[in-house]
């Protein structure tokens, strides 16, 4: 199912641990002091993929890899 998911996310890849962690770090920082009552979607635009409005194929977006200790699980590695 994971390869199928990659094809149906507009960014054409799954998110990384670093990308989710970066959003959490931001929300815990003083920079997010005025943000209240919202849900931050960290989904690569997955809800935008519909047969009615197909997204044109494109090169993959570069993943943020800002945490030096993160390890990509084998199931998420590129073929």
C-alpha positions, -999 to +999 in steps of 0.1 A: +000+000+000+029+024+007+040+026-030+004+033-039+002+061-014+033+078-029+016+080-062-015+096-048+001+124-028+005+155-050+042+159-038+047+124-051+064+112-019+056+105+017+066+129+044+097+123+065+102+122+103+121+155+100+092+172+082+067+162+109+092+170+137+099+205+122+063+214+123+060+202+159+091+222+169+076+253+153+043+249+171+062+246+204+083+276+197+077+313+206+071+319+168+038+301+171+026+321+201-004+337+182-015+304+166-046+289+183-074+265+175-062+251+142-052+217+129-019+218+109-022+193+081+012+177+074+000+156+045+018+167+013-015+178-001-030+142-001-066+154+001-061+174-032-056+142-053-089+135-070-098+119-103-119+150-111-088+173-109-057+152-116-024+168-106+002+168-134+032+146-128+063+165-118+097+159-102+096+151-065+099+179-041+130+178-020+124+164+015+136+184+045+162+164+063+171+187+091+176+162+119+209+144+117+199+114+137+168+104+117+169+072+097+146+065+068+128+031+073+134+006+045+097+007+035+100+044+027+133+043+008+131+050-029+131+020-053 
